[in-house]
Amino acid sequence: MGNLINPFLVFSGLGMMLVGFFPLIYWWKEKDISFKFFGFGFIAWVAAVSIKALMDVSVTKGIYSWFSTFSNQVLVIGLTGLYVGLRTGILENVFPYLLMVKFRLKDMFFEEAVAFGLGFGCLEAILLGFSSFINVLVFVLYPELLNLVPAPQRAIVLKQLSVSSLFIPAPVIERLFTIFVHVFSVLLVAASLHENKLSLFLVAVVYKTAVDGLIPFLQSCFNLQTLKGLYFVEAIVAIMGLIGLVGCYKLKSYFMGKENLEHFL
């Protein structure tokens, strides 16, 4: 069974961790930013994910069961996407907002606000990458552990561990562009406090709702077990990330006092 496992899949997790560590180290050293701003991002991410986890063990299953009572599959997918998207859009923007208010960060410079966003997005990449790396490494070193996996799940796990090495870059690409999503979102929240405009905060909520809300639709339309399906989905993630990157450059002009935010309202 061990010879079926692709040992090169460990590089997927390693790549995700590098994508997380490199921007943190670069921004910290190059911009001479206090690490507390990255720390605020860490805290916001942990808080948002913790609430999501609590929802998953309490209300999410019941909500999905209610959705499944509808006969129209398109409606079910749409409602699921709306729930997933709004949960992310609200929680992942509310906690940065609350921390900025609590610790009086409304006057952050652009570099500091980016550090906040990097703290949020890079922690996610590092932890997801570490989890992926360890999961693969354990089975590479001790393939006999697969025998301990319940039979119904064993085939699924083995299939995931034996995929082509061409799958390796996909999660790395996803984490890279997702970091842009997180940074742009945090910059919008910071700008909303700068300007005292709820509309900017709502833009951040809608943006992140759209990013995560697409997931159920994409999963229903594309087979993520195939290279074609997986990379098509990653292309969409990349587009959303590029929107965030462009937004970051636009907001940089605002933070530098060179441009107003009328076009965001």
Residue pairs with C-beta under 8 A, 6 or more apart in sequence:
1 143
1 144
1 146
1 147
1 158
2 140
2 143
2 144
4 158
4 161
4 162
5 139
5 140
5 143
5 158
5 161
5 162
6 161
6 162
6 163
6 164
6 165
7 136
7 140
8 165
8 168
9 136
9 161
9 163
9 165
9 167
9 168
10 133
10 136
10 137
10 140
11 168
12 129
12 132
12 133
12 136
12 167
12 168
12 169
12 170
12 171
12 172
13 129
13 130
13 131
13 132
13 133
13 134
13 135
13 136
14 129
14 133
15 129
15 168
15 169
15 171
15 172
16 125
16 126
16 128
16 129
16 132
16 133
16 171
16 172
16 175
17 125
17 126
17 129
17 130
17 133
18 129
19 122
19 125
19 129
19 172
19 175
19 176
19 179
20 121
20 122
20 123
20 124
20 125
20 126
20 129
20 175
20 179
21 122
21 126
23 118
23 122
23 179
24 38
24 118
24 119
24 122
27 33
27 111
27 114
27 115
27 118
28 35
28 38
28 115
31 111
31 114
31 115
33 111
33 112
33 115
34 112
37 108
37 112
37 113
37 115
37 116
37 119
38 115
38 116
38 118
38 119
38 122
39 119
40 96
40 99
40 100
40 103
40 105
40 116
40 119
41 96
41 115
41 116
41 117
41 118
41 119
41 120
41 121
41 122
41 123
41 186
42 119
42 120
42 123
43 95
43 99
44 92
44 95
44 96
44 99
44 116
44 119
44 120
45 92
45 95
45 119
45 120
45 121
45 123
45 124
46 123
47 91
47 95
48 88
48 91
48 92
48 94
48 95
49 124
51 91
52 87
52 88
52 91
55 87
60 83
63 83
64 80
67 76
67 79
67 80
67 83
68 76
70 76
70 79
77 216
77 217
77 220
78 217
80 216
81 213
81 214
81 215
81 216
81 217
82 209
82 213
84 212
84 213
84 215
84 216
85 208
85 209
85 210
85 211
85 212
85 213
85 214
86 205
86 209
86 213
87 212
88 208
88 209
88 211
88 212
88 213
89 204
89 205
89 206
89 207
89 208
89 209
89 210
89 212
89 213
90 205
90 209
92 120
92 182
92 185
92 208
93 185
93 188
93 189
93 201
93 204
93 205
93 208
96 116
96 120
96 185
96 186
96 189
96 190
97 189
97 192
97 193
97 201
99 105
100 106
100 108
100 116
100 189
100 190
100 193
101 193
105 112
105 116
105 190
105 193
106 190
106 193
106 194
107 194
108 116
108 190
109 255
110 187
110 251
110 252
110 255
110 256
113 186
113 187
113 190
113 255
114 183
114 186
114 187
114 248
116 186
116 190
117 179
117 182
117 183
117 184
117 185
117 186
117 187
118 179
118 182
118 183
120 182
120 183
120 186
121 178
121 179
121 180
121 181
121 182
121 183
122 179
124 175
124 178
124 182
125 175
125 176
125 178
125 179
128 171
128 175
129 171
129 175
132 171
136 161
138 145
139 145
139 146
139 157
139 161
146 154
146 157
146 158
147 154
149 157
159 225
163 225
164 227
166 227
167 227
167 230
170 230
170 231
170 234
173 234
173 237
173 238
174 234
174 237
176 241
177 237
177 238
177 240
177 241
177 242
177 244
178 211
178 237
178 241
179 241
180 241
180 242
180 244
180 245
180 248
181 207
181 208
181 211
181 240
181 241
181 244
182 244
183 244
183 248
184 204
184 207
184 243
184 244
184 245
184 247
184 248
184 251
185 204
185 207
185 208
185 244
186 204
187 247
187 248
187 251
187 255
188 200
188 201
188 203
188 204
188 207
188 247
188 251
188 264
189 200
189 201
189 204
191 197
191 200
191 251
191 254
191 255
191 261
191 264
192 198
192 199
192 200
192 201
192 204
195 261
197 261
197 265
199 264
199 265
200 261
200 264
200 265
203 264
207 243
207 244
210 240
211 237
211 240
214 236
214 240
218 233
218 236
222 229
222 230
222 232
222 233
223 229
224 230
224 233
250 259
250 263
250 264
251 261
253 259
254 260
254 261
